[in-house]
Amino acid sequence: MSKLFVASEVFHGAGSLSELKNLSGKKAIIVTGGQSMKRSGTLDRALSYLNEAGLETAVFDGVEEDPSSETSLKELQ
């Protein structure tokens, strides 16, 4: 069995990405669709901030819009 915790706060706007370095916890996952986050460097910056916060990170990419059950149940490599 797995447990999913959903954020109780949402940050947006200028400077919000750098707030990732202030998160507490043990693990974080970034779920992405296409490659724009990677191409723009945003994914690397997000991973860097999460690592700075001391979180173990994983990336689940290639998720289609309105994901299928198959995608939702796919295990991370």
Buried (B, 14 or more C-beta within 10 A) or exposed (E): EEEEEEEEEEEEEEEEBBEBBEBEEEEBEBEBEEEEBEEEEBBEBBBBBBBEBEBEBEBBEEBEEEEEEEEEEEEEE
